[in-house]
Amino acid sequence: MQTILGANGIIGEELAKALRSNYTNEIKLVGRNPKKVHDQDILFKCDLLDPESVKNALIDTEIAYLTVGLPYDSKLWLEQWPIIMENVISGCKKQGCKLVYFDNTYVYSQDSKIQTEDTALEPSGDKGRAKKIALELLLAAIEKKEIRAVICRAPEFYGPGKTKGITNDLVFGNLLQQKKPKCLLKDNVKRTLIFTPDASRAMAQIGNTDDAYSQTWHLPCDDDRLTFKEFMEEISKQLGREIRYGKLTSFVLKIAVVFNHFVRETQELLPRYAIDNIFDSSKFKKRFPDFRVTTYQEGIKIILKDYKIK
């Protein structure tokens, strides 16, 4: 049995597809209100803040995947991420299962240094600090050999379906609503984005590769990174019409912080939108050379079709 903790989001959904296609027919989807991705999926209602509930969710599990996403709130992250991680580690220990942890880059500093698996954990905001606390709990458990676990890290998402992320919201979400797409700060710096189905496929492969454990892996992204301007030019090319966009400057964002909770919560990540953001996934590509990464051109085409944007 392979179990997805926090299976309702896009990563959990795509992970369930990847697991069933390539690795197992026994999949358990765990969440507050889990929904089947396939008819054969097993559903289990669970509160990850309750240790007994987590322990019961992991019964008969060989590999557990922690892909839960919390509401975008710093206070909530600081309160709940350490509890969730402690409960999941404890549950995996009791049930003797392996753990695959899906992490993000909030734990890294907001500078232009190339991000690798060896990059120091130097978060600059509360959400990053919450993730660092949770990560250090897991790293300590790995080092003490309490559980077998692996860390999979991804940069900003873009993708089809219910993918959530700044690019999806400000570009494709606005296009869907016939609004002008928006760029954060600068349109001439390189951005590294990960296509959500790729992230889940790669995580499934890592989870089912025995020698990948006790390590951190950057999930694979297209190395031919685009600036926001180039990203919008590709969208214009595929739609056959020029798509104009606006910029959210630092001045505008400072005003928006006062009135908009979401903008306020993105503040710790904003410095990255003024510099090149290079997330390096060469370690994964060297270990799994047959994995096919979706190009930005292909990803854009898939999203436009999925969103029915013409």
Backbone as CSV, one residue per row, in Angstrom:
resi,resn,N_x,N_y,N_z,CA_x,CA_y,CA_z,C_x,C_y,C_z
1,MET,0.834,-1.196,0.000,0.000,0.000,0.000,0.874,1.253,0.000
2,GLN,0.542,2.203,-0.872,1.201,3.506,-0.856,0.151,4.560,-0.524
3,THR,0.471,5.412,0.446,-0.511,6.312,1.041,-0.113,7.760,0.827
4,ILE,-1.066,8.573,0.374,-0.828,9.997,0.149,-1.519,10.793,1.246
5,LEU,-0.723,11.453,2.068,-1.243,12.285,3.158,-1.416,13.704,2.640
6,GLY,-2.659,14.133,2.547,-2.945,15.429,1.941,-3.152,15.244,0.454
7,ALA,-4.130,14.399,0.113,-4.277,13.942,-1.273,-5.205,14.813,-2.113
8,ASN,-5.778,15.861,-1.550,-6.789,16.624,-2.282,-6.218,17.682,-3.222
9,GLY,-4.961,18.069,-3.031,-4.367,19.094,-3.887,-3.890,18.537,-5.210
10,ILE,-3.398,19.423,-6.070,-2.974,19.002,-7.402,-1.786,18.047,-7.344
11,ILE,-0.856,18.242,-6.418,0.299,17.356,-6.315,-0.145,15.953,-5.901
12,GLY,-1.024,15.863,-4.902,-1.538,14.565,-4.476,-2.321,13.870,-5.566
13,GLU,-3.107,14.635,-6.297,-3.924,14.084,-7.382,-3.041,13.505,-8.488
14,GLU,-2.064,14.296,-8.930,-1.161,13.832,-9.983,-0.279,12.680,-9.498
15,LEU,0.059,12.703,-8.218,0.857,11.619,-7.633,0.083,10.304,-7.679
16,ALA,-1.197,10.367,-7.352,-2.027,9.155,-7.401,-2.053,8.569,-8.816
17,LYS,-2.123,9.435,-9.821,-2.109,8.969,-11.216,-0.773,8.311,-11.556
18,ALA,0.318,8.954,-11.128,1.654,8.426,-11.442,1.898,7.092,-10.752
19,LEU,1.475,6.978,-9.507,1.667,5.727,-8.769,0.891,4.588,-9.417
20,ARG,-0.361,4.852,-9.769,-1.179,3.784,-10.352,-0.690,3.402,-11.737
21,SER,-0.184,4.345,-12.486,0.302,4.050,-13.842,1.578,3.223,-13.841
22,ASN,2.418,3.419,-12.809,3.764,2.841,-12.887,4.195,1.945,-11.732
23,TYR,3.505,2.012,-10.572,4.084,1.357,-9.403,3.148,0.467,-8.594
24,THR,1.899,0.835,-8.409,1.043,0.051,-7.521,-0.432,0.281,-7.822
25,ASN,-1.234,-0.735,-7.538,-2.691,-0.602,-7.642,-3.332,-0.367,-6.282
26,GLU,-2.507,-0.380,-5.245,-3.019,-0.188,-3.884,-2.634,1.199,-3.396
27,ILE,-3.577,2.116,-3.481,-3.326,3.515,-3.128,-4.382,3.986,-2.133
28,LYS,-3.900,4.588,-1.059,-4.802,5.148,-0.046,-4.683,6.675,-0.077
29,LEU,-5.819,7.346,-0.224,-5.857,8.806,-0.256,-6.375,9.316,1.080
30,VAL,-5.561,10.139,1.729,-5.853,10.577,3.094,-6.033,12.095,3.138
31,GLY,-7.074,12.518,3.833,-7.311,13.949,4.000,-8.552,14.177,4.824
32,ARG,-8.892,15.449,5.033,-10.119,15.753,5.799,-11.352,15.280,5.048
33,ASN,-11.351,15.463,3.735,-12.456,14.994,2.898,-11.887,14.471,1.580
34,PRO,-11.203,13.340,1.630,-10.535,12.834,0.424,-11.534,12.409,-0.648
35,LYS,-11.110,12.569,-1.903,-11.935,12.165,-3.040,-11.123,11.251,-3.942
36,LYS,-11.791,10.272,-4.523,-11.100,9.302,-5.365,-10.577,9.932,-6.656
37,VAL,-9.379,9.532,-7.031,-8.837,9.868,-8.343,-9.159,8.731,-9.306
38,HIS,-9.119,7.493,-8.778,-9.505,6.292,-9.524,-10.549,5.533,-8.697
39,ASP,-11.367,4.760,-9.360,-12.438,4.032,-8.660,-11.900,3.106,-7.583
40,GLN,-10.704,2.556,-7.791,-10.147,1.569,-6.862,-9.450,2.194,-5.656
41,ASP,-9.300,3.507,-5.639,-8.588,4.160,-4.539,-9.308,3.937,-3.206
42,ILE,-8.517,3.783,-2.149,-9.049,3.665,-0.789,-9.037,5.052,-0.153
43,LEU,-10.139,5.453,0.452,-10.232,6.760,1.090,-10.160,6.623,2.604
44,PHE,-9.480,7.582,3.237,-9.367,7.568,4.704,-9.420,9.004,5.208
45,LYS,-10.431,9.305,5.997,-10.540,10.640,6.588,-9.573,10.760,7.755
46,CYS,-8.839,11.867,7.773,-7.789,12.007,8.786,-7.522,13.482,9.065
47,ASP,-7.243,13.773,10.322,-6.777,15.088,10.736,-5.295,14.947,11.046
48,LEU,-4.435,15.542,10.235,-2.992,15.389,10.418,-2.485,16.038,11.703
49,LEU,-3.326,16.813,12.354,-2.951,17.407,13.642,-3.226,16.463,14.805
50,ASP,-3.852,15.329,14.511,-4.193,14.328,15.529,-3.273,13.116,15.353
51,PRO,-2.357,12.863,16.284,-1.381,11.771,16.109,-2.022,10.395,15.948
52,GLU,-3.108,10.137,16.667,-3.774,8.837,16.570,-4.405,8.654,15.202
53,SER,-4.967,9.721,14.674,-5.575,9.679,13.348,-4.517,9.389,12.280
54,VAL,-3.355,10.018,12.413,-2.265,9.781,11.453,-1.774,8.342,11.546
55,LYS,-1.603,7.852,12.761,-1.138,6.473,12.953,-2.097,5.491,12.287
56,ASN,-3.390,5.706,12.446,-4.389,4.818,11.847,-4.411,4.931,10.326
57,ALA,-4.162,6.142,9.824,-4.150,6.341,8.372,-3.020,5.563,7.709
58,LEU,-1.945,5.298,8.451,-0.757,4.658,7.882,-0.722,3.136,8.080
59,ILE,-1.778,2.575,8.608,-1.848,1.106,8.747,-1.701,0.448,7.371
60,ASP,-0.881,-0.580,7.295,-0.635,-1.359,6.071,0.086,-0.562,4.984
61,THR,0.698,0.554,5.362,1.389,1.396,4.379,2.864,1.009,4.256
62,GLU,3.314,0.902,3.019,4.737,0.667,2.751,5.471,1.994,2.543
63,ILE,4.855,2.890,1.758,5.431,4.206,1.497,4.353,5.257,1.715
64,ALA,4.678,6.286,2.513,3.774,7.409,2.729,4.342,8.647,2.050
65,TYR,3.461,9.448,1.451,3.860,10.698,0.800,3.160,11.840,1.525
66,LEU,3.932,12.797,2.030,3.348,13.948,2.704,3.303,15.107,1.718
67,THR,2.101,15.384,1.193,1.930,16.410,0.158,0.912,17.465,0.576
68,VAL,0.589,17.510,1.854,-0.459,18.416,2.331,-0.074,19.879,2.099
69,GLY,-1.068,20.684,1.780,-0.875,22.124,1.659,-1.755,22.839,2.673
70,LEU,-1.169,23.758,3.410,-1.927,24.510,4.416,-2.392,25.840,3.825
71,PRO,-3.468,26.398,4.375,-3.891,27.738,3.945,-2.731,28.716,4.012
72,TYR,-2.744,29.697,3.137,-1.606,30.609,2.984,-1.592,31.647,4.103
73,ASP,-1.156,31.196,5.286,-1.195,32.044,6.472,0.017,31.738,7.349
74,SER,0.858,32.738,7.592,2.111,32.531,8.321,1.897,31.984,9.721
75,LYS,0.940,32.547,10.440,0.674,32.116,11.820,0.270,30.644,11.844
76,LEU,-0.576,30.261,10.893,-1.038,28.873,10.806,0.123,27.934,10.494
77,TRP,0.994,28.339,9.578,2.142,27.501,9.227,3.040,27.278,10.442
78,LEU,3.318,28.340,11.183,4.182,28.222,12.359,3.565,27.322,13.423
79,GLU,2.260,27.377,13.553,1.569,26.563,14.554,1.455,25.106,14.132
80,GLN,1.154,24.865,12.855,0.727,23.533,12.446,1.795,22.682,11.777
81,TRP,2.747,23.288,11.041,3.721,22.450,10.332,4.554,21.574,11.274
82,PRO,5.063,22.116,12.390,5.827,21.246,13.297,4.982,20.107,13.869
83,ILE,3.720,20.386,14.172,2.838,19.344,14.715,2.600,18.261,13.678
84,ILE,2.298,18.677,12.463,2.040,17.710,11.391,3.264,16.824,11.177
85,MET,4.438,17.437,11.113,5.646,16.653,10.870,5.913,15.680,12.023
86,GLU,5.763,16.130,13.250,5.958,15.240,14.403,4.996,14.064,14.342
87,ASN,3.741,14.328,13.997,2.738,13.260,13.927,3.049,12.266,12.816
88,VAL,3.485,12.775,11.673,3.783,11.898,10.535,5.027,11.046,10.826
89,ILE,6.054,11.647,11.396,7.250,10.881,11.768,6.879,9.789,12.762
90,SER,6.111,10.151,13.767,5.685,9.172,14.775,4.858,8.061,14.155
91,GLY,3.937,8.420,13.266,3.095,7.413,12.611,3.903,6.471,11.745
92,CYS,4.886,7.024,11.015,5.734,6.179,10.165,6.581,5.231,11.018
93,LYS,7.074,5.715,12.146,7.849,4.861,13.046,6.996,3.706,13.561
94,LYS,5.773,4.018,13.976,4.899,2.991,14.557,4.467,1.957,13.522
95,GLN,4.262,2.406,12.301,3.774,1.482,11.269,4.903,0.911,10.414
96,GLY,6.130,1.392,10.617,7.279,0.857,9.883,7.280,1.178,8.407
97,CYS,6.766,2.350,8.043,6.720,2.702,6.625,7.718,3.813,6.289
98,LYS,8.056,3.900,5.029,8.958,4.948,4.545,8.166,6.235,4.300
99,LEU,8.887,7.357,4.276,8.235,8.651,4.081,8.903,9.432,2.953
100,VAL,8.064,9.986,2.071,8.514,10.895,1.019,7.883,12.256,1.320
101,TYR,8.718,13.235,1.594,8.239,14.555,1.996,8.368,15.545,0.848
102,PHE,7.248,16.148,0.481,7.222,17.139,-0.589,7.415,18.522,0.021
103,ASP,8.546,19.152,-0.290,8.926,20.424,0.317,9.006,21.515,-0.755
104,ASN,9.114,22.781,-0.303,9.259,23.891,-1.242,10.515,24.697,-0.923
105,THR,10.708,25.804,-1.623,11.948,26.565,-1.489,11.824,27.746,-0.527
106,TYR,10.789,27.778,0.277,10.678,28.836,1.287,11.867,28.802,2.247
107,VAL,12.491,27.630,2.399,13.596,27.498,3.360,14.897,28.118,2.853
108,TYR,14.938,28.529,1.577,16.148,29.121,1.023,16.133,30.643,1.173
109,SER,17.312,31.248,1.087,17.409,32.707,1.148,16.882,33.322,-0.149
110,GLN,16.511,34.585,-0.063,15.921,35.278,-1.215,17.006,36.010,-2.006
111,ASP,17.941,35.250,-2.564,19.012,35.865,-3.345,19.153,35.149,-4.683
112,SER,20.111,35.585,-5.484,20.249,35.066,-6.843,21.227,33.893,-6.954
113,LYS,21.702,33.369,-5.835,22.584,32.212,-5.879,21.844,31.002,-6.455
114,ILE,22.564,30.174,-7.192,21.955,28.958,-7.736,21.552,28.044,-6.585
115,GLN,20.317,27.590,-6.619,19.791,26.745,-5.544,20.051,25.274,-5.881
116,THR,20.808,24.603,-5.017,21.056,23.163,-5.155,20.610,22.474,-3.870
117,GLU,20.742,21.162,-3.853,20.370,20.410,-2.658,21.242,20.763,-1.456
118,ASP,22.384,21.374,-1.691,23.301,21.758,-0.610,23.121,23.209,-0.154
119,THR,22.186,23.914,-0.760,21.959,25.309,-0.383,21.560,25.406,1.091
120,ALA,22.117,26.384,1.789,21.834,26.554,3.221,20.368,26.898,3.458
121,LEU,19.861,26.465,4.604,18.479,26.757,4.982,18.462,28.101,5.709
122,GLU,18.126,29.151,4.974,18.164,30.508,5.522,16.896,31.267,5.138
123,PRO,15.749,30.849,5.679,14.485,31.524,5.339,14.445,32.949,5.877
124,SER,13.651,33.773,5.203,13.584,35.178,5.611,12.210,35.581,6.141
125,GLY,11.283,34.640,6.213,9.939,34.960,6.681,9.372,33.846,7.532
126,ASP,8.201,34.083,8.094,7.595,33.116,9.012,7.231,31.795,8.347
127,LYS,6.752,31.841,7.118,6.399,30.581,6.455,7.651,29.753,6.194
128,GLY,8.718,30.430,5.799,9.986,29.739,5.610,10.517,29.161,6.907
129,ARG,10.369,29.905,7.998,10.825,29.404,9.304,10.001,28.191,9.736
130,ALA,8.713,28.224,9.445,7.851,27.080,9.777,8.301,25.834,9.019
131,LYS,8.610,26.003,7.745,9.065,24.866,6.944,10.436,24.371,7.401
132,LYS,11.289,25.296,7.833,12.606,24.897,8.317,12.480,24.074,9.592
133,ILE,11.604,24.484,10.504,11.389,23.728,11.747,10.932,22.305,11.422
134,ALA,9.948,22.202,10.517,9.433,20.881,10.134,10.531,20.050,9.476
135,LEU,11.300,20.678,8.600,12.366,19.971,7.890,13.431,19.473,8.850
136,GLU,13.796,20.283,9.805,14.835,19.878,10.768,14.369,18.721,11.638
137,LEU,13.072,18.666,11.931,12.532,17.509,12.661,12.737,16.234,11.838
138,LEU,12.462,16.330,10.546,12.604,15.162,9.674,14.072,14.791,9.493
139,LEU,14.927,15.782,9.280,16.359,15.498,9.102,16.950,14.825,10.344
140,ALA,16.488,15.249,11.522,16.967,14.630,12.765,16.516,13.177,12.852
141,ALA,15.271,12.915,12.454,14.752,11.540,12.484,15.499,10.647,11.496
142,ILE,15.859,11.208,10.338,16.635,10.455,9.348,18.025,10.142,9.892
143,GLU,18.655,11.158,10.469,20.015,10.988,10.983,20.063,9.956,12.107
144,LYS,19.025,9.937,12.949,18.967,8.977,14.048,18.481,7.605,13.593
145,LYS,18.154,7.509,12.293,17.652,6.258,11.701,16.348,5.803,12.349
146,GLU,15.547,6.778,12.745,14.231,6.454,13.317,13.265,6.022,12.219
147,ILE,13.389,6.658,11.043,12.584,6.270,9.885,13.443,6.386,8.627
148,ARG,13.002,5.725,7.560,13.615,5.905,6.249,12.778,6.948,5.517
149,ALA,13.424,8.037,5.105,12.685,9.122,4.483,13.528,9.787,3.410
150,VAL,12.844,10.534,2.543,13.501,11.268,1.474,12.770,12.599,1.311
151,ILE,13.532,13.642,0.953,12.969,14.985,0.801,12.972,15.353,-0.673
152,CYS,11.812,15.742,-1.184,11.665,16.181,-2.571,11.284,17.659,-2.559
153,ARG,12.087,18.487,-3.209,11.845,19.938,-3.139,11.528,20.496,-4.522
154,ALA,10.579,21.424,-4.548,10.133,22.016,-5.810,10.069,23.534,-5.698
155,PRO,10.321,24.240,-6.809,10.127,25.688,-6.833,8.659,26.026,-7.106
156,GLU,8.412,27.231,-7.595,7.026,27.659,-7.851,6.346,26.765,-8.883
157,PHE,5.070,26.457,-8.617,4.281,25.629,-9.528,3.761,26.435,-10.723
158,TYR,3.569,25.717,-11.837,2.616,26.126,-12.872,2.090,24.828,-13.452
159,GLY,0.863,24.828,-13.913,0.321,23.578,-14.424,-1.174,23.627,-14.633
160,PRO,-1.743,22.522,-15.127,-3.177,22.448,-15.419,-3.992,22.131,-14.172
161,GLY,-5.285,21.935,-14.382,-6.171,21.515,-13.290,-6.267,22.566,-12.206
162,LYS,-6.225,22.093,-10.956,-6.368,23.026,-9.837,-5.015,23.454,-9.268
163,THR,-4.017,23.539,-10.144,-2.708,24.033,-9.725,-2.850,25.444,-9.167
164,LYS,-2.256,25.660,-8.000,-2.254,26.991,-7.400,-0.823,27.518,-7.387
165,GLY,-0.676,28.791,-7.672,0.644,29.409,-7.690,0.534,30.808,-8.257
166,ILE,1.555,31.596,-8.049,1.514,32.989,-8.493,1.375,33.085,-10.002
167,THR,2.136,32.277,-10.744,2.044,32.316,-12.207,0.669,31.869,-12.689
168,ASN,0.158,30.781,-12.130,-1.174,30.339,-12.534,-2.233,31.402,-12.254
169,ASP,-2.142,32.026,-11.073,-3.153,33.016,-10.692,-3.043,34.296,-11.521
170,LEU,-1.828,34.848,-11.619,-1.661,36.159,-12.245,-1.632,36.107,-13.767
171,VAL,-1.328,34.945,-14.326,-1.285,34.833,-15.786,-2.514,34.081,-16.304
172,PHE,-2.564,32.786,-16.070,-3.633,31.981,-16.659,-4.990,32.268,-16.021
173,GLY,-5.004,32.500,-14.719,-6.256,32.843,-14.054,-6.832,34.138,-14.588
174,ASN,-5.980,35.143,-14.797,-6.451,36.412,-15.349,-6.904,36.263,-16.794
175,LEU,-6.164,35.486,-17.594,-6.582,35.261,-18.973,-7.945,34.580,-19.035
176,LEU,-8.162,33.639,-18.129,-9.442,32.928,-18.085,-10.589,33.888,-17.809
177,GLN,-10.302,34.905,-16.987,-11.325,35.890,-16.639,-11.300,37.106,-17.569
178,GLN,-10.544,36.969,-18.671,-10.411,38.035,-19.666,-9.864,39.317,-19.046
179,LYS,-8.923,39.129,-18.128,-8.232,40.247,-17.514,-6.785,40.263,-18.000
180,LYS,-6.122,41.373,-17.799,-4.730,41.504,-18.219,-3.820,40.748,-17.242
181,PRO,-2.954,39.849,-17.735,-1.991,39.177,-16.849,-1.109,40.192,-16.143
182,LYS,-0.575,39.792,-14.994,0.241,40.684,-14.189,1.617,40.061,-13.922
183,CYS,2.624,40.909,-13.947,3.994,40.515,-13.644,4.393,41.122,-12.309
184,LEU,5.069,40.326,-11.476,5.568,40.841,-10.205,6.947,41.467,-10.403
185,LEU,7.062,42.741,-10.121,8.313,43.490,-10.068,9.025,43.629,-11.415
186,LYS,9.644,42.563,-11.941,10.430,42.670,-13.168,10.053,41.586,-14.173
187,ASP,10.083,41.943,-15.452,9.744,40.963,-16.491,10.972,40.469,-17.247
188,ASN,12.175,40.881,-16.816,13.391,40.528,-17.559,14.356,39.649,-16.768
189,VAL,13.875,39.030,-15.698,14.717,38.116,-14.915,14.251,36.683,-15.136
190,LYS,15.187,35.748,-15.053,14.879,34.340,-15.295,14.126,33.741,-14.104
191,ARG,13.099,32.949,-14.418,12.317,32.276,-13.382,12.396,30.767,-13.596
192,THR,12.487,30.003,-12.520,12.405,28.544,-12.610,11.041,28.126,-12.083
193,LEU,10.263,27.497,-12.940,8.951,26.974,-12.564,8.959,25.465,-12.758
194,ILE,8.121,24.768,-11.991,7.990,23.319,-12.176,6.570,22.992,-12.611
195,PHE,6.459,22.160,-13.624,5.164,21.725,-14.138,4.615,20.674,-13.171
196,THR,3.436,20.906,-12.617,2.972,20.069,-11.502,2.907,18.570,-11.819
197,PRO,2.462,18.144,-13.008,2.511,16.695,-13.267,3.930,16.140,-13.235
198,ASP,4.922,16.930,-13.664,6.322,16.490,-13.591,6.752,16.303,-12.146
199,ALA,6.377,17.254,-11.283,6.750,17.167,-9.871,6.235,15.873,-9.253
200,SER,5.000,15.532,-9.544,4.403,14.326,-8.961,4.996,13.055,-9.546
201,ARG,5.230,13.031,-10.865,5.842,11.856,-11.494,7.235,11.605,-10.923
202,ALA,7.987,12.692,-10.747,9.347,12.559,-10.222,9.335,12.080,-8.776
203,MET,8.398,12.599,-7.996,8.307,12.184,-6.599,7.940,10.707,-6.502
204,ALA,7.043,10.237,-7.359,6.686,8.820,-7.374,7.904,7.966,-7.707
205,GLN,8.710,8.427,-8.647,9.904,7.666,-9.030,10.917,7.625,-7.893
206,ILE,11.122,8.748,-7.228,12.049,8.785,-6.098,11.558,7.874,-4.979
207,GLY,10.266,7.968,-4.669,9.705,7.162,-3.583,9.839,5.675,-3.811
208,ASN,9.868,5.276,-5.078,9.969,3.859,-5.417,11.373,3.455,-5.866
209,THR,12.360,4.274,-5.496,13.773,3.973,-5.768,14.487,3.848,-4.429
210,ASP,14.852,2.655,-4.069,15.346,2.391,-2.714,16.585,3.206,-2.354
211,ASP,17.508,3.352,-3.289,18.755,4.053,-2.952,18.627,5.576,-2.980
212,ALA,17.418,6.080,-3.250,17.205,7.532,-3.249,16.966,8.086,-1.846
213,TYR,16.717,7.199,-0.895,16.348,7.634,0.457,17.542,8.209,1.231
214,SER,17.191,8.914,2.310,18.164,9.605,3.179,18.885,10.723,2.438
215,GLN,18.202,11.307,1.452,18.772,12.395,0.660,17.713,13.463,0.408
216,THR,18.184,14.603,-0.101,17.299,15.645,-0.611,17.443,15.683,-2.122
217,TRP,16.302,15.804,-2.809,16.295,15.852,-4.266,15.534,17.082,-4.735
218,HIS,16.124,17.829,-5.659,15.395,18.876,-6.357,14.637,18.225,-7.506
219,LEU,13.338,18.446,-7.542,12.518,17.840,-8.587,12.777,18.541,-9.924
220,PRO,12.634,17.810,-11.037,13.138,18.294,-12.326,12.324,19.412,-12.964
221,CYS,13.063,20.398,-13.490,12.470,21.541,-14.189,13.182,21.722,-15.526
222,ASP,12.524,22.408,-16.440,13.136,22.750,-17.724,14.269,23.750,-17.470
223,ASP,15.476,23.438,-17.941,16.628,24.321,-17.738,16.622,25.526,-18.668
224,ASP,15.780,25.486,-19.690,15.692,26.610,-20.624,14.730,27.649,-20.042
225,ARG,15.159,28.272,-18.960,14.285,29.155,-18.188,13.887,30.398,-18.984
226,LEU,12.664,30.855,-18.748,12.150,32.027,-19.444,12.002,33.202,-18.482
227,THR,12.154,34.402,-19.001,11.744,35.575,-18.243,10.229,35.691,-18.359
228,PHE,9.637,36.532,-17.550,8.177,36.738,-17.664,7.838,37.250,-19.062
229,LYS,8.668,38.147,-19.583,8.433,38.687,-20.929,8.436,37.569,-21.962
230,GLU,9.415,36.667,-21.876,9.494,35.543,-22.820,8.330,34.580,-22.627
231,PHE,7.913,34.393,-21.373,6.769,33.530,-21.063,5.514,34.075,-21.745
232,MET,5.320,35.385,-21.654,4.143,36.002,-22.268,4.242,36.008,-23.792
233,GLU,5.440,36.132,-24.316,5.620,36.064,-25.780,5.237,34.683,-26.303
234,GLU,5.572,33.638,-25.527,5.208,32.278,-25.934,3.691,32.098,-25.890
235,ILE,3.036,32.636,-24.875,1.576,32.561,-24.804,0.959,33.290,-25.991
236,SER,1.471,34.483,-26.311,0.967,35.249,-27.452,1.128,34.457,-28.749
237,LYS,2.285,33.823,-28.897,2.558,33.026,-30.096,1.567,31.879,-30.224
238,GLN,1.314,31.191,-29.110,0.412,30.041,-29.167,-1.044,30.455,-29.376
239,LEU,-1.423,31.613,-28.879,-2.805,32.081,-29.052,-3.005,32.833,-30.361
240,GLY,-1.893,33.189,-31.014,-2.006,33.888,-32.282,-2.435,35.334,-32.138
241,ARG,-2.212,35.914,-30.985,-2.559,37.323,-30.751,-1.649,37.868,-29.641
242,GLU,-1.412,39.159,-29.670,-0.540,39.753,-28.656,-1.267,39.863,-27.318
243,ILE,-0.654,39.339,-26.302,-1.215,39.433,-24.956,-0.433,40.495,-24.187
244,ARG,-1.100,41.591,-23.908,-0.471,42.655,-23.130,-0.580,42.329,-21.644
245,TYR,0.383,42.789,-20.882,0.359,42.516,-19.446,0.782,43.761,-18.668
246,GLY,0.438,43.760,-17.400,0.808,44.873,-16.531,1.852,44.436,-15.521
247,LYS,2.472,45.414,-14.868,3.473,45.128,-13.838,2.969,45.590,-12.481
248,LEU,3.189,44.747,-11.486,2.926,45.123,-10.107,4.260,45.584,-9.519
249,THR,4.438,46.883,-9.427,5.703,47.440,-8.941,5.785,47.340,-7.421
250,SER,6.957,47.576,-6.887,7.132,47.537,-5.431,6.251,48.576,-4.748
251,PHE,6.066,49.735,-5.392,5.205,50.781,-4.824,3.755,50.302,-4.735
252,VAL,3.268,49.710,-5.821,1.888,49.201,-5.848,1.703,48.099,-4.809
253,LEU,2.701,47.226,-4.698,2.599,46.104,-3.762,2.633,46.577,-2.311
254,LYS,3.379,47.626,-2.036,3.408,48.164,-0.671,2.035,48.676,-0.260
255,ILE,1.334,49.279,-1.194,-0.028,49.752,-0.912,-0.972,48.563,-0.769
256,ALA,-0.825,47.570,-1.659,-1.719,46.406,-1.651,-1.602,45.595,-0.367
257,VAL,-0.409,45.595,0.236,-0.190,44.851,1.477,-1.196,45.257,2.559
258,VAL,-1.557,46.522,2.569,-2.463,47.054,3.595,-3.864,46.453,3.459
259,PHE,-4.268,46.190,2.216,-5.652,45.788,1.966,-5.831,44.318,1.589
260,ASN,-4.752,43.670,1.155,-4.879,42.323,0.578,-4.063,41.315,1.385
261,HIS,-4.762,40.359,1.994,-4.098,39.348,2.830,-3.129,38.505,2.012
262,PHE,-3.520,38.105,0.794,-2.659,37.254,-0.030,-1.361,37.972,-0.371
263,VAL,-1.453,39.248,-0.767,-0.255,40.015,-1.098,0.641,40.132,0.134
264,ARG,0.024,40.346,1.284,0.793,40.461,2.529,1.553,39.169,2.805
265,GLU,0.922,38.037,2.539,1.549,36.744,2.811,2.643,36.389,1.802
266,THR,2.663,37.046,0.640,3.706,36.754,-0.356,4.963,37.593,-0.149
267,GLN,4.962,38.494,0.814,6.061,39.447,0.970,7.430,38.770,1.112
268,GLU,7.500,37.642,1.831,8.807,37.037,2.061,9.427,36.467,0.795
269,LEU,8.604,36.243,-0.242,9.116,35.696,-1.500,9.386,36.763,-2.556
270,LEU,8.905,37.987,-2.350,8.979,39.010,-3.388,10.392,39.313,-3.882
271,PRO,11.418,39.307,-3.012,12.763,39.602,-3.526,13.174,38.710,-4.690
272,ARG,12.662,37.488,-4.749,13.028,36.571,-5.835,12.517,37.032,-7.196
273,TYR,11.492,37.871,-7.196,10.907,38.312,-8.460,11.641,39.518,-9.051
274,ALA,12.672,39.975,-8.358,13.480,41.079,-8.866,14.849,40.599,-9.332
275,ILE,15.105,39.282,-9.231,16.417,38.708,-9.567,16.211,37.392,-10.323
276,ASP,17.283,36.911,-10.942,17.218,35.578,-11.551,17.009,34.543,-10.446
277,ASN,16.086,33.626,-10.670,15.816,32.554,-9.710,16.164,31.230,-10.382
278,ILE,17.329,30.682,-10.044,17.841,29.478,-10.706,17.799,28.303,-9.729
279,PHE,16.857,27.421,-9.946,16.682,26.205,-9.158,17.285,25.064,-9.962
280,ASP,18.331,24.453,-9.446,19.091,23.443,-10.188,18.605,22.035,-9.851
281,SER,18.241,21.279,-10.887,17.758,19.912,-10.677,18.633,18.889,-11.388
282,SER,19.923,19.229,-11.554,20.826,18.344,-12.297,21.083,17.023,-11.582
283,LYS,21.016,17.024,-10.254,21.218,15.774,-9.513,20.169,14.739,-9.916
284,PHE,18.925,15.150,-9.984,17.846,14.237,-10.387,18.054,13.772,-11.831
285,LYS,18.369,14.699,-12.706,18.503,14.360,-14.126,19.660,13.401,-14.380
286,LYS,20.699,13.522,-13.579,21.833,12.600,-13.709,21.455,11.208,-13.216
287,ARG,20.695,11.143,-12.119,20.306,9.851,-11.542,19.203,9.191,-12.352
288,PHE,18.300,9.995,-12.928,17.161,9.454,-13.689,17.173,10.049,-15.102
289,PRO,18.130,9.657,-15.931,18.299,10.286,-17.246,17.149,10.050,-18.216
290,ASP,16.313,9.046,-17.966,15.209,8.757,-18.880,13.943,9.555,-18.558
291,PHE,13.978,10.310,-17.476,12.799,11.104,-17.110,12.662,12.271,-18.091
292,ARG,11.478,12.389,-18.686,11.254,13.453,-19.668,10.602,14.666,-18.995
293,VAL,11.319,15.770,-18.999,10.821,17.004,-18.398,9.976,17.770,-19.417
294,THR,8.842,18.259,-18.987,7.973,19.058,-19.846,8.606,20.430,-20.082
295,THR,8.761,20.827,-21.331,9.310,22.149,-21.632,8.277,23.223,-21.291
296,TYR,8.738,24.459,-21.148,7.800,25.550,-20.869,6.812,25.716,-22.019
297,GLN,7.292,25.527,-23.245,6.401,25.649,-24.398,5.294,24.594,-24.341
298,GLU,5.672,23.358,-24.015,4.676,22.287,-23.893,3.738,22.544,-22.725
299,GLY,4.293,22.974,-21.590,3.473,23.237,-20.414,2.440,24.309,-20.661
300,ILE,2.859,25.395,-21.304,1.936,26.481,-21.633,0.810,25.973,-22.525
301,LYS,1.163,25.168,-23.527,0.155,24.620,-24.449,-0.873,23.780,-23.709
302,ILE,-0.402,22.941,-22.789,-1.299,22.070,-22.017,-2.233,22.894,-21.139
303,ILE,-1.698,23.934,-20.487,-2.523,24.753,-19.591,-3.568,25.538,-20.384
304,LEU,-3.169,26.150,-21.503,-4.110,26.922,-22.326,-5.268,26.027,-22.786
305,LYS,-4.929,24.798,-23.160,-5.968,23.859,-23.592,-6.858,23.457,-22.431
306,ASP,-6.241,23.175,-21.271,-7.002,22.755,-20.102,-7.913,23.872,-19.597
307,TYR,-7.437,25.110,-19.651,-8.236,26.256,-19.194,-9.202,26.742,-20.266
308,LYS,-9.072,26.163,-21.481,-9.919,26.563,-22.625,-9.748,28.055,-22.943
309,ILE,-8.493,28.500,-22.923,-8.171,29.885,-23.257,-7.846,29.972,-24.750
310,LYS,-8.508,30.843,-25.450,-8.296,30.974,-26.904,-7.987,32.420,-27.268
